């Protein structure tokens, strides 16, 4: 891929690494590429981060033909590492297919991610627990108000130096089990990382926060009883000696961290089951102590212990609201691989040239 | 509302009224207004139609916090008429509430619609069956990649002179009953006019078109058997002496044309039932002749006769693929009221000053 580079006339001051938050700062440059039916993907550029002129009839603003991804670059002294970018590329291909959008090939996706991260490598922070969040996204730019697959798209990558996703850090979060709103249903777009899923989720998130909870746990939209995923994470439950997570049947997002955790846990000899889990059973396991640990998995927060579940007024504390032993071990292993401080037997980590 | 006006330096040539299509042309100006948590809605303007500069981290491009409306202005000689704009305003309030977006009040919505239509009144076409499609839409402009309700929005109105929505005109369309994809489920966003619903629907629409069908008929997402709505219309079925349409229980869009048809049909003495209709029963009624007529209702196509239903390989022709008597009568009545050629006992039509 031939990338035309336009350097920003003035570079920004880097933010204080001890107080980055999540997604508040953006780097000096972004990657931008255009698609038309006639030309395919073309016009790959690295340009100064800044406004994009959008026709008001751009279909993304009306019919939400938009998908995104999230991954991170980690600093290990002079090396910049990225984690399984091909998994994000594959998921974006699946998301775009579901929304009838132009495909960004795996090769193109990974090359673009590496190019912009390499160009902005000074922005990868070095303080403990910090990283450079990478946000590739794709959206319909064709102008028109008929409902049909757009004939023009943009693929953009922006970068944001980030600290911990939760202000709580790696401490247990309180989760509200949502029984009014539904995130996704089989036959819908639950497995796709598309804007509409997130727009639909905000009301439940706001409701949970008002009651003092950090995120919601979604139940399936048909039976309203099987555990699916947490707001921005997949969820795993250690029940007796079994680790349970929702299966990928179309309504759950196939998380890269989820997949990585499953592989690590299997290699450690754990029994991990991708199966339906009835919320009533889960609450009962939490009550009678069979639920040893629970945690969320996701790129933003990596591993996030769940310390409390609230469902229809039934509140259960998990593991005395302490981060569990396995949760800790998994967090250490995975972040160790990601930051390059532990061996990577899986070949997951890629060094950006 | 104080609206600042900036006139376009050069006005466009008006398109040929006999070949407008739907949503291909936009007028010279648009209405734009901004919202911030601090200032509320402010900066109301009529400006030349043209690109809006958007931060690449604008939340609408990632999390699809976006809603829209559709209504029309009709020309009756020198008078410009609009149809029940307060219904669209109320629906946008409900849509924005579901997506945790800033509310555009009914008063503000209607005033803005009237102002831009009045300013662009030369664009309301006069050829038979043509009108000026009005597209108010609202979206999140805050820049950031955390998932939460945005703190900044734009509300924009663009206008497009249109002909018939379907190239077929008021002729029967072929409808494919979708049994793989799901549009909406109770607890989701089906009742809201938000981008995500449309993004999710495109795959089914593409599939139907490939098989020679004009649109899909959606089934409910839980039981996968109750008839909900057609791609861009609500659906009504004349079964014996009863007219049946899906009830508004959260997964169906509350159409303005649907509501208007229900009122007219009731006044004409028909029995109209908002109730669940099993697709197997419907196909049986179509087969044994109890299904007399079927039609879609929506702003874009007004009333659109359904001439064929295809469900799991079972193809049934309705009313010999001819537009039914009641369908015709309803179309004439409603378009008559809309264009001001028939009496409006409901007070639905508003003259733009």
Contacts between the chains, C-beta under 8 A, distances in Angstrom:
chain1	res1	chain2	res2	distance
A	22	B	145	7.4
A	22	B	146	5.6
A	23	B	57	7.6
A	23	B	144	5.2
A	23	B	145	3.5
A	23	B	146	4.9
A	24	B	144	6.4
A	26	B	56	7.9
A	26	B	57	6.2
A	26	B	143	7.7
A	30	B	56	6.0
A	49	B	56	7.0
A	50	B	55	8.0
A	50	B	56	7.9
A	51	B	53	3.6
A	51	B	54	5.9
A	51	B	55	5.8
A	51	B	56	7.7
A	52	B	53	7.1
A	52	B	54	5.3
A	52	B	56	5.9
A	53	B	51	3.6
A	53	B	52	7.2
A	53	B	53	5.6
A	53	B	54	7.7
A	54	B	51	5.9
A	54	B	52	5.3
A	54	B	53	7.6
A	54	B	54	4.8
A	55	B	50	7.9
A	55	B	51	5.7
A	55	B	52	8.0
A	56	B	26	7.9
A	56	B	30	5.9
A	56	B	49	7.0
A	56	B	50	7.9
A	56	B	51	7.7
A	56	B	52	5.8
A	56	B	156	5.5
A	56	B	158	5.2
A	57	B	23	7.6
A	57	B	26	6.2
A	57	B	135	7.8
A	57	B	158	6.0
A	60	B	60	7.6
A	60	B	61	6.5
A	60	B	195	7.7
A	61	B	60	6.4
A	61	B	66	6.1
A	61	B	137	6.4
A	61	B	139	5.6
A	61	B	195	7.5
A	62	B	66	7.2
A	62	B	68	5.3
A	62	B	135	7.5
A	62	B	137	6.0
A	62	B	195	6.0
A	62	B	198	7.3
A	63	B	195	5.2
A	63	B	198	3.9
A	63	B	199	5.6
A	63	B	202	7.4
A	64	B	64	4.1
A	64	B	66	6.2
A	64	B	194	7.4
A	64	B	195	2.9
A	64	B	196	4.8
A	64	B	198	6.5
A	64	B	199	4.1
A	65	B	199	5.2
A	65	B	202	7.1
A	66	B	61	6.1
A	66	B	62	7.2
A	66	B	64	6.1
A	66	B	199	7.2
A	68	B	62	5.3
A	70	B	145	7.9
A	98	B	203	6.2
A	99	B	199	5.2
A	99	B	200	7.6
A	99	B	202	6.4
A	99	B	203	7.2
A	100	B	202	4.6
A	100	B	203	5.5
A	100	B	206	5.5
A	133	B	145	7.1
A	135	B	57	7.8
A	135	B	62	7.4
A	135	B	145	5.6
A	137	B	61	6.4
A	137	B	62	6.0
A	139	B	61	5.6
A	143	B	26	7.7
A	144	B	23	5.2
A	144	B	24	6.4
A	145	B	22	7.4
A	145	B	23	3.5
A	145	B	70	7.8
A	145	B	133	7.0
A	145	B	135	5.6
A	145	B	160	6.3
A	146	B	22	5.5
A	146	B	23	4.9
A	147	B	198	5.5
A	147	B	201	7.1
A	147	B	202	6.9
A	147	B	205	6.8
A	147	B	231	7.1
A	147	B	232	6.2
A	148	B	202	7.0
A	148	B	205	7.0
A	148	B	206	7.8
A	149	B	202	5.6
A	149	B	206	6.3
A	156	B	56	5.5
A	158	B	56	5.2
A	158	B	57	6.0
A	160	B	57	8.0
A	160	B	145	6.3
A	180	B	187	6.4
A	181	B	187	5.2
A	181	B	188	7.5
A	182	B	185	5.5
A	182	B	186	7.2
A	182	B	187	3.4
A	182	B	188	4.9
A	183	B	188	7.8
A	185	B	182	5.5
A	185	B	185	4.5
A	185	B	188	7.3
A	185	B	221	4.5
A	185	B	222	7.6
A	186	B	182	7.2
A	187	B	180	6.4
A	187	B	181	5.2
A	187	B	182	3.3
A	187	B	221	6.3
A	187	B	224	7.9
A	188	B	181	7.5
A	188	B	182	4.9
A	188	B	183	7.8
A	188	B	185	7.3
A	188	B	188	7.8
A	188	B	200	5.9
A	188	B	221	6.9
A	189	B	196	7.6
A	189	B	199	7.3
A	189	B	200	4.8
A	194	B	64	7.4
A	194	B	196	7.4
A	194	B	199	6.2
A	194	B	200	7.9
A	195	B	60	7.7
A	195	B	61	7.5
A	195	B	62	6.0
A	195	B	63	5.2
A	195	B	64	2.9
A	195	B	195	7.2
A	195	B	196	6.4
A	195	B	199	7.4
A	196	B	64	4.8
A	196	B	189	7.6
A	196	B	194	7.3
A	196	B	195	6.4
A	196	B	196	2.1
A	196	B	197	7.1
A	196	B	199	5.2
A	196	B	200	6.0
A	197	B	196	7.1
A	198	B	62	7.3
A	198	B	63	3.9
A	198	B	64	6.5
A	198	B	147	5.5
A	199	B	63	5.6
A	199	B	64	4.1
A	199	B	65	5.2
A	199	B	66	7.2
A	199	B	99	5.2
A	199	B	189	7.3
A	199	B	194	6.2
A	199	B	195	7.4
A	199	B	196	5.2
A	200	B	99	7.6
A	200	B	188	5.9
A	200	B	189	4.8
A	200	B	194	7.9
A	200	B	196	6.0
A	201	B	147	7.1
A	202	B	63	7.4
A	202	B	65	7.1
A	202	B	99	6.4
A	202	B	100	4.6
A	202	B	147	6.9
A	202	B	148	7.0
A	202	B	149	5.6
A	203	B	98	6.2
A	203	B	99	7.2
A	203	B	100	5.5
A	205	B	147	6.8
A	205	B	148	7.0
A	206	B	100	5.5
A	206	B	148	7.8
A	206	B	149	6.3
A	221	B	185	4.5
A	221	B	187	6.3
A	221	B	188	6.9
A	221	B	221	6.5
A	221	B	222	7.2
A	222	B	185	7.6
A	222	B	221	7.2
A	222	B	222	5.1
A	224	B	187	7.9
A	231	B	147	7.1
A	232	B	147	6.2
